[in-house]
Amino acid sequence: MTGITYPTPLRAGARVEVPAPSMGVPAELHDRLRASVASLTGRGFDVRVREHATRGGLVPADAAERARDLADAFRTGDAVLPPWGGELAIELLDALDWQALAETRAWFVGWSDISTLLLPLTTMTGLATLHGANLMDEPWQLPREFRRWSDVASLPIGGSFEQRSAPNRRDRPWGEWADEPLDRERAYEAPTRWRALDGAPDVAMRGRLIGGCLETVSLLAGTPYGDVPGFARRHAPEGTIVYLEAAESDAISVARMLRSLRLAGWFDAANGVLIGRTGGPSAGGLEQHDAVERALGDLGLPVVLDFDAGHQPPQLPLVNGALAEVTLTGDAGTITQHLVA
């Protein structure tokens, strides 16, 4: 049994490297890219946008070139923050030296398809990673109840931080960048709240956080890159809290993926499960909550739905490997994360 290792806390002037291990940013969104960089530099960071991050298309380069660029970003950066997700980060898995990445002690930050890389870095090496932000999210204000990823990554090892459930979420389609409201009062317009799958008024769970985007991390189950049971044995004597969010899959697909993770032992050491909000449709008479109930309802674990993670902003920064306590009392949800070994 070994503990979790944490990256070196960020300091003023820290270098933030922006590679594109999945998708880069097409030319028509470079104004948003520049605004995102300005948001980070305005908080005192030294931001380096790599060439791949400025290229559009399904991928900006072949897998070997993207893997080399990502590895170099780890060597030269204090934090590695891709512009956003994409589709084919999975192509890099067997091209990376995971231990070498971990030895740099850089923060790796992202979500969506970047979960494909965050998860194995933590499960295979024990290095904490940070889910819930990417560069292109930077211009938006977060709810007052949240912490920014850069604040979390600047905490001392051994530190703790608390966040509370958001009162509102985004529900409207994505429009033109120039028309996007960036202030928290207008960015998130639809009421939201966490709720227990079984309807219980009070929920409590404690364990090491691990998870990501359901569509991408479920593909890793049963491989060395998605060995969550092994992570629990090696790094989580307290048990785990598994968090998952579906990008857009329908309810039948969600039920299948959750069942697959269950067969792979992902919930064997879990003390609870957090399911992020989704705009995915119903299917075959199943609503999204029915899919979770069908796959996980008889586990005997607390399950929280509509958690602040995923593709309906805003989303909480979650540190893979951190020891967390989650409570839900009525409409009030709280998560406290401890950056302890």
Disulfide bonds with the S-S distance in Angstrom:
none
